[in-house]
Amino acid sequence: MFCCFCLGASVLVLHFRPRTAKSAATSVPVAAVPVGNVSSVSDQLPVIASVLPKPIMPVVQSDEASNAVTRTMVVPVAKQKAVGQDKYAALRELSALAARDPAAALAAALKLPAGDERNEALTTVCSGMAQTDPAEAVKLAQVLQLDKQPGAVMGDLVQQWAGNDLVSTLAWVENQPTGGQRDELTTRVAYVMSRNDPSDAAELVMSEIPPGSAQDEAIMTVLHQWANQNFVAAANWAKDTIGGPLQERALNELNGILDYQHALAQQ
């Protein structure tokens, strides 16, 4: 499967490149993409093709493209090492394609066989798409159910979106179902917010994340950013707002930051 992904992604990226040179980046109509298990997306390819932009539909349905992928499925063992070395080059190509023409990149990724390699390709598509349209990249990743895959893909995408449009990202996160993933996404938004307004970020994690380990980690994330900007304000907030073992941990963190700042000042 590892070798399949490498050649499959490379062939498909090269196949789509002539078309992307002729057109500007195209947004994928995310809401229209059918929802289902990632492993069953290939079975829904005709439906997905019907909602993708018209210029790439012949490519999605092309027997030539399908045959090209099929031909890459059997790779001699002697070539597998070399193919593996090309994996990350193929992913870089796919990411660059997604930034220019996300619909073509999505179609290419969906041509890969179901499994880890295709999930990795879909993640790469969303990451590349986020370079130009992070909001749509987050929504596409959710529709493809990448949020149910191992890793931090949703958190990374949401953080990138927040850096581009904090208000819209926060509104989207607040509408997600309560649970661990929502808490993680809220922490990502709070981290971005804390760069410019740590007091609001602290209020966000206190109000939107229920007490527990997730909230504790979010508080520490915000507090670290806050202390590097305004140590006194961060220390006063920690003393007045949090207590118990977490306050002790926070004060130890603040003391460490203070020591580091003093060391830098003496250099």
Protein Blocks (a to p, Z undefined) as FASTA:
>chain_A
ZZmmmmmmmmmmmmmmmmmmmpccddddfklpccddfklmmmmmmmmmmmgcfklmmmmm
pmklmmmmmmmmpccfklmmmmmmmmmmmmmmmmmmmmmmmmlmmmmmmmpccdjklmmm
mmmmmmmmmmmmmmlmmmmmmmnommmpgcjklmmmmmmmmmmommlmmmmmmmpccdjk
lmmmmmmmmmmmmmmmmmlmmmmmmmmpccdjklmmmmmmmmmmmmmmmmmlmmmmmmmm
pgcjllmmmmmmmmmmmmmmmmmmmZZ
